[in-house]
Amino acid sequence: MSPAAPPSLDAELARLTQRVEDLLAMLASLREENHALKQRHESLASERAALVQKNEQVRARVEAMIGRLKTLEHSA
């Protein structure tokens, strides 16, 4: 026969069990949050790339307009 654990050990075991359960719940929550943040980061990176490309296109158009205006100015 094994002797029963003293009440203080039972209480400590219950406390540790609860702490492990709390940590596992926190881990699951953090994993979900991390996944959501990674998706958001990917979305923002894609959006940024599209905006950079659009900005470059607009810059090229403006530079072309400036070039045409300078040509018109010199020929007048």
C-alpha positions as a printed NumPy array, in Angstrom:
array([[  0.   ,   0.   ,   0.   ],
       [  1.19 ,   3.459,  -0.794],
       [  0.538,   6.17 ,   1.734],
       [ -1.752,   9.032,   0.704],
       [ -0.022,  12.262,  -0.218],
       [ -0.075,  14.922,   2.469],
       [ -2.665,  17.665,   1.94 ],
       [  0.025,  20.213,   1.1  ],
       [  1.313,  17.998,  -1.728],
       [ -2.225,  17.507,  -3.056],
       [ -2.785,  21.261,  -3.007],
       [  0.55 ,  21.888,  -4.711],
       [ -0.23 ,  19.277,  -7.381],
       [ -3.642,  20.854,  -7.994],
       [ -2.048,  24.296,  -8.226],
       [  0.589,  23.071, -10.686],
       [ -2.035,  21.241, -12.739],
       [ -4.087,  24.432, -12.983],
       [ -0.992,  26.423, -13.908],
       [ -0.129,  23.968, -16.709],
       [ -3.703,  24.165, -18.012],
       [ -3.546,  27.97 , -17.915],
       [ -0.234,  27.95 , -19.775],
       [ -1.605,  25.573, -22.419],
       [ -4.603,  27.867, -22.936],
       [ -2.272,  30.862, -23.229],
       [ -0.105,  28.967, -25.708],
       [ -3.13 ,  28.219, -27.899],
       [ -4.192,  31.861, -27.752],
       [ -0.704,  33.088, -28.64 ],
       [ -0.492,  30.652, -31.55 ],
       [ -3.782,  31.974, -32.939],
       [ -2.636,  35.56 , -32.489],
       [  0.723,  34.796, -34.112],
       [ -1.023,  33.179, -37.088],
       [ -3.316,  36.194, -37.483],
       [ -0.359,  38.579, -37.251],
       [  1.57 ,  36.618, -39.893],
       [ -1.418,  36.777, -42.232],
       [ -1.778,  40.508, -41.606],
       [  1.934,  41.018, -42.243],
       [  1.712,  39.147, -45.558],
       [ -1.327,  41.19 , -46.549],
       [  0.383,  44.473, -45.694],
       [  3.558,  43.422, -47.521],
       [  1.523,  42.656, -50.644],
       [ -0.339,  45.94 , -50.357],
       [  2.944,  47.804, -49.92 ],
       [  4.457,  46.139, -52.977],
       [  1.421,  47.106, -55.051],
       [  1.634,  50.703, -53.819],
       [  5.362,  50.904, -54.561],
       [  4.728,  49.63 , -58.088],
       [  1.882,  52.105, -58.602],
       [  4.076,  54.911, -57.259],
       [  6.814,  54.014, -59.74 ],
       [  4.313,  54.033, -62.603],
       [  3.012,  57.457, -61.58 ],
       [  6.568,  58.761, -61.2  ],
       [  7.41 ,  57.589, -64.728],
       [  4.283,  59.273, -66.121],
       [  5.056,  62.547, -64.345],
       [  8.648,  62.489, -65.551],
       [  7.424,  61.86 , -69.104],
       [  5.035,  64.817, -68.816],
       [  7.816,  67.038, -67.531],
       [  9.987,  65.948, -70.427],
       [  7.234,  66.788, -72.931],
       [  6.668,  70.173, -71.298],
       [ 10.378,  70.987, -71.496],
       [ 10.377,  69.982, -75.171],
       [  7.388,  72.231, -75.832],
       [  9.04 ,  75.069, -73.917],
       [ 12.266,  74.829, -75.95 ],
       [ 10.457,  74.598, -79.29 ],
       [  8.311,  77.647, -78.591]])
